[in-house]
Amino acid sequence: MDRPPAMFIADSLGLDFLNSVATPVDTPVDWINDADGLIDWLAQARLVQPDELHALKARARPGELEAVADEARALREWFRKFVRKHAGRPLTAAALKELGPLNSLLERDEAFSRIESGHHGGALSLRTKRRWRTPQAVLLPVGEALAKFVCEEDFTDVKQCEGHNCTMLFVDHTRRRARRWCIMAVCGNRAKQAAHRSRLKGQQ
């Protein structure tokens, strides 16, 4: 299936994952509706290195990655309900009891730290690595992105684009918290054009 490039407009990879199914310009697009879509989205999100994705694809049994894509979509819709329930107000510790599915995913991780040389032969640095033993492991960095969103973002600033039929979510990090559109050049301009046409009709 031909898909447009994935959209990363949310100022949070956790919300960008929710936006992997969206209606940005009238036509619904699901960027992870199959295994190839999931692999492409993970690569575009830079959550898994392309060589690791290639190796996982090569090792996967028939149908295994499709099952992972099914799991990814289920995770996405579970998390969408959580975000919609809590958006618009600060998240409190009371929400922890709802996060069992996410903690269960995080508990699967086989991450470890390793000292490596810095970029361009610079100083040594401590980096987190991950063992990619199974295709299901590709969901681990997704879970990490969702967990960072939950713990680091203010849910008061979570908004849905005001564009007609647009379903994109984003975190409003603007100084006055005045962001209204996923992309000003798309939904913002369309809204301005619609308002202009409405004004012209009113003057007739």
Secondary structure, DSSP 8 states (H G I E B T S, - for coil): ---------SSSHHHHHHTTEE-TTSS-EETTSSHHHHHHHHHHHTSS-HHHHHHHHHH--TTHHHHHHHHHHHHHHHHHHHHHHHTTS---GGGGGG-HHHHHHHTT--EEEEEEE-GGG-SEEEEEEE---SGGGGHHHHHHHHHHHHHHS-GGGEEE--STT---EEE--STTS----S-IIIIIHHHHHHHHHHHHHHH-
